[in-house]
Amino acid sequence: MTRYVILSVLFFAAVSCKKGEVQKEPFGLEGVMEDYHVLLEAVNHQDDKMYVVNFWATWCVPCVKELPDFVQLYNENKERTDFEMVLVSLDRARDFETKVKPFVTAHQLTPPVVVLADVKRMNEWIPAIHKSWSGAIPATAIYKNGKQVYFHEGILTYDELKKLTQ
């Protein structure tokens, strides 16, 4: 099942790119993820890359407040070969086209955005991300070499993000 999801996501990413336009997708992820394992597998690499994963939603006021800092950090680091970022929306999957995509455009979110639609297993994937995570957002996890090196529930400022990702 996981292979099917990964192949579907990769196919969607390939066909959604405009001719001549190169899009940097987070570890091959885009659109709606139906299985949280896809995200965990994407950050579980021994490749010396830093993976910044921010959990947010369009309806979350503190999330929206911190997003410009993530955008700034992403724009400053997107050319680094040892840096990846993905903004994981916890909006409903059915809202991807009608709410999330327009929000991304309106707020000029340049980091890749995916919707994690694995709501039936929230009680499983929330502690899988971090054992002390209550599920509140915003929340940010940073991974390196297959291990989570940082987790924070709540807002992070640009200065905090920059210090964490140097």
Secondary structure, DSSP 8 states (H G I E B T S, - for coil): -HHHHHHHHHHHHHHHS-TT-----GGG--EEES-HHHHHHHH---SS-EEEEEEE-TT-HHHHHHHHHHHHHHHHHTT-TTEEEEEEE-S-GGGIIIIIHHHHHHTT--S-EEEE--GGGHHHHHHHH-TT--S-SSEEEEEETTEEEEEEES---HHHHHHHT-
